[in-house]
Amino acid sequence: MKSQEVISVAIAETSIIVRSGLVSVLKRLPDLDIQTVEITSKEGLQHCMEAHSLHILIINPQFEGWFEVDAWREHYPQAEIKVVALLCAFVDANRLKGYDDTISLYDDIESLEKKIAVLMNFSEDEDADQDALSQREKEIICCVVRGMTNKEIAEKLYISVHTVITHRRNITRKLQIHSAAGLTIYAIVNKLVELSEVKMKL
């Protein structure tokens, strides 16, 4: 899924906490290079459309009243921009017609990255190769061989314990390695860690 392409994402949301929080998360996605623009008003959105070449617009459907996505697309017919609804509260499904996807405050970092990759039509060739580990999976292997618990890994990488377990399951499936000792050998052979970093359990 990794891409060298810079993805231009505009976030239209009046709450600075939600907006800056989402910007922070998007910049933390390990396999995507995202450049963000923050928008706080409809005038700002209009200026953004004139000044920037966007790939994705993430917008609260209740942005300064209701955002009419179909009318907006008609106004900018030449723009091939994916429009994603940012759900901060319950929104009737009928209000979400016309959006390319939705994200919510409860999405984890992996699902957010996957949604953006799908919107951008990135190739899954790397993931199709059973031996190709994502950057996040390599980070988790390094943490495991350093003796960290799932909870410690989750805290270090700002993800949930459940997500760590899912990654470890995927690593096991891809590499067919079922023990920490096997992962340690793999990490050393593939130069993911130095021998001095490995925590030996006697």
C-alpha positions in Angstrom: 0.0 0.0 0.0 3.0 2.3 0.5 3.0 5.2 -2.0 5.5 8.0 -2.7 2.7 10.2 -3.8 1.9 13.2 -1.6 -1.8 13.1 -0.8 -3.5 16.5 -0.4 -6.3 16.4 2.2 -8.5 19.3 3.3 -10.4 19.0 6.6 -13.5 21.2 6.9 -14.5 21.2 10.6 -15.3 24.1 12.9 -14.1 22.4 16.1 -10.4 23.1 16.5 -10.1 20.0 18.8 -11.6 17.6 16.2 -9.8 19.3 13.3 -6.3 19.4 14.8 -6.7 15.9 16.3 -7.5 14.5 12.8 -4.6 16.4 11.3 -2.3 14.9 13.9 -3.5 11.4 13.2 -3.2 11.8 9.4 0.4 12.9 9.8 1.1 9.8 11.8 0.0 7.3 9.2 3.1 5.3 8.5 2.6 4.3 4.9 1.1 7.5 3.5 2.5 10.9 2.9 -0.3 13.3 3.7 -0.3 17.1 3.4 -3.3 18.8 5.2 -5.2 22.0 4.8 -7.5 23.1 7.6 -10.8 24.8 6.7 -13.1 26.6 9.2 -15.7 28.3 7.0 -17.5 28.0 3.7 -15.5 30.9 2.4 -12.3 29.1 3.4 -13.5 26.1 1.5 -14.0 28.2 -1.6 -10.5 29.7 -1.3 -9.1 26.3 -0.7 -10.7 25.0 -4.0 -9.1 27.9 -5.9 -5.7 27.7 -4.3 -5.0 24.0 -3.8 -5.1 20.8 -5.9 -6.9 18.5 -3.5 -7.2 14.7 -3.6 -9.6 14.3 -0.6 -12.0 16.6 1.2 -12.9 15.4 4.7 -15.9 17.5 5.9 -18.4 17.4 8.7 -21.8 17.0 7.0 -23.1 19.7 9.5 -20.4 22.1 8.4 -21.9 25.6 8.8 -25.4 24.2 8.4 -25.8 21.1 6.1 -23.1 20.6 3.5 -24.8 19.7 0.2 -22.3 17.4 -1.4 -24.2 16.9 -4.7 -24.6 20.7 -5.2 -20.9 21.2 -4.4 -19.9 18.6 -7.0 -22.0 20.3 -9.6 -20.3 23.6 -8.7 -16.9 22.0 -9.2 -17.5 19.4 -12.0 -13.8 19.4 -13.1 -12.6 18.5 -9.6 -11.9 14.8 -9.2 -11.9 15.0 -5.4 -13.1 12.3 -3.1 -15.5 13.7 -0.4 -15.5 11.9 2.9 -18.1 12.6 5.7 -16.5 13.3 9.1 -19.0 11.9 11.6 -18.7 13.5 15.0 -22.4 12.8 16.0 -25.3 10.7 14.7 -26.2 11.7 11.1 -29.2 10.3 9.2 -28.0 7.9 6.5 -30.0 9.9 3.9 -27.7 12.9 4.6 -24.7 10.8 3.7 -25.7 10.0 0.1 -23.2 11.4 -2.4 -20.2 11.0 -0.1 -17.4 8.6 -1.2 -16.9 7.3 2.3 -17.3 8.2 6.0 -14.9 8.3 8.9 -15.8 8.7 12.5 -14.2 9.8 15.8 -14.0 6.1 16.7 -12.0 4.9 13.7 -8.6 3.6 14.5 -5.4 4.6 12.7 -5.3 1.4 10.6 -8.8 1.7 9.3 -8.3 5.4 8.5 -5.2 4.5 6.5 -7.0 1.7 4.7 -9.9 4.0 3.7 -7.6 6.6 2.3 -5.6 4.0 0.4 -8.9 2.7 -1.1 -10.0 6.2 -2.0 -6.7 6.9 -3.7 -6.8 3.5 -5.6 -3.4 2.5 -4.3 -2.2 -1.0 -5.4 -2.4 -3.8 -2.9 0.5 -5.6 -4.6 2.6 -5.3 -1.5 -0.1 -6.8 0.7 -0.7 -9.5 -1.9 2.8 -10.8 -1.4 2.6 -12.9 1.7 6.2 -12.0 2.8 5.8 -8.2 2.4 5.4 -6.6 5.8 4.0 -3.2 6.2 6.0 -0.6 8.0 3.7 -0.9 11.0 4.2 -4.7 11.1 8.0 -4.2 11.0 7.7 -1.8 13.9 5.7 -4.3 15.9 8.2 -7.1 15.3 11.0 -4.8 16.6 9.0 -4.1 19.7 8.3 -7.8 20.3 11.9 -8.8 20.0 12.8 -6.0 22.4 10.6 -7.8 24.9 7.7 -5.4 25.0 4.2 -6.5 25.9 1.2 -5.9 23.7 0.1 -3.1 26.1 3.6 -1.4 25.9 3.6 -1.7 22.1 0.1 -0.2 21.9 1.2 2.8 24.1 4.4 3.3 22.1 2.7 3.3 18.7 -0.5 5.0 19.8 -2.8 2.1 18.8 -5.1 -0.2 20.7 -4.0 -3.5 22.2 -6.6 -5.1 19.9 -4.9 -3.6 16.9 -1.5 -4.9 18.1 -2.9 -8.4 18.4 -4.4 -8.1 14.9 -1.0 -7.0 13.5 0.7 -9.9 15.3 -1.8 -12.3 13.8 -1.1 -10.9 10.3 2.6 -11.2 10.9 2.3 -14.8 11.9 0.2 -15.5 8.8 2.6 -13.8 6.4 5.8 -15.2 7.8 4.5 -18.5 9.2 6.6 -17.8 12.3 4.8 -18.8 15.5 7.2 -17.8 18.3 9.0 -14.8 19.6 12.3 -16.6 19.2 11.5 -17.2 15.5 10.6 -13.5 15.1 13.8 -12.6 16.8 15.9 -14.6 14.2 13.8 -13.1 11.4 14.4 -9.5 12.7 18.1 -10.0 13.0 18.6 -11.8 9.6 16.5 -9.0 7.9 18.4 -6.3 9.8 15.3 -4.9 11.5 17.2 -4.9 14.8 20.7 -5.2 16.1 21.7 -8.2 18.2 22.4 -5.8 21.1 18.8 -4.6 21.1 17.3 -8.1 21.6 16.0 -8.8 25.1 17.1 -12.3 26.0 14.8 -14.4 28.2 16.7 -17.1 30.1 
